[in-house]
Amino acid sequence: MIRVELPYHLRQLAHVEREFRLDVAGPVTQRSILDALEARYPMLRGTIRDHTTHERRAFIRFFACGEDLSLEALDAPLPEAVASGKELFRIVGAMAGG
């Protein structure tokens, strides 16, 4: 079981706390986390990644173990600390502008 943190607007939509636990089947990757998240909370479909392409939306970032994983391959294994639930997988709304 992994630990996930969502930004405020997505927490409100899914009716979850800031941090919650999520069962992920198979290897723990960004794709497997997002698949499990959308399966458990269907109201989040299309908010984190595009409905058709399943690509990450432009102003959403993924962080774990103090690193930005947003540009990593979706099927790359995440660090063991995330897979074991020791560290959070954070989904963050990015800031833009000047």
TANORPE-V899680 format. One record per residue. PSI is psi as a letter, one per 20 degrees, with the letter a starting at -180 (* if undefined). OMEGA is omega in whole degrees, 0 to 359 (* if undefined). BURIAL is # if it has 24 or more other ideal C-beta (glycine too) atoms within 12 Angstrom, else .. Layout:
PSI&OMEGA&BURIAL, PSI&OMEGA&BURIAL
//
This chain:
p&181&., r&178&#, p&183&#, q&174&#, p&180&#, q&174&#, r&187&#, g&185&., h&178&., h&174&#, g&180&., g&180&., g&182&., i&182&#, l&178&., r&174&#, r&180&., g&178&., p&178&., r&182&#, q&184&., p&175&#, p&179&., p&179&#, q&176&., a&180&., q&180&., o&178&#, r&175&#, g&181&#, g&181&#, h&176&#, g&181&#, h&177&#, g&180&#, h&180&#, g&180&#, h&177&#, g&181&., h&182&., m&185&#, h&179&., i&178&., i&180&#, p&180&., i&180&., h&183&#, h&178&#, q&183&#, q&180&., g&187&., g&186&., i&184&., k&175&., q&178&., p&177&#, q&188&#, h&184&., k&174&., p&179&#, q&179&#, p&180&#, q&173&#, q&177&#, k&178&., j&182&., q&174&., o&182&., j&188&#, h&183&#, j&177&., q&177&., p&182&., h&182&#, j&177&., p&179&., p&176&., r&180&#, q&181&#, h&180&., h&177&., g&182&#, h&181&#, i&180&., j&179&., h&180&., q&178&#, q&165&#, o&185&#, p&171&#, p&189&#, p&173&#, p&183&#, q&178&., q&176&., r&178&., a&184&., *&*&.
//
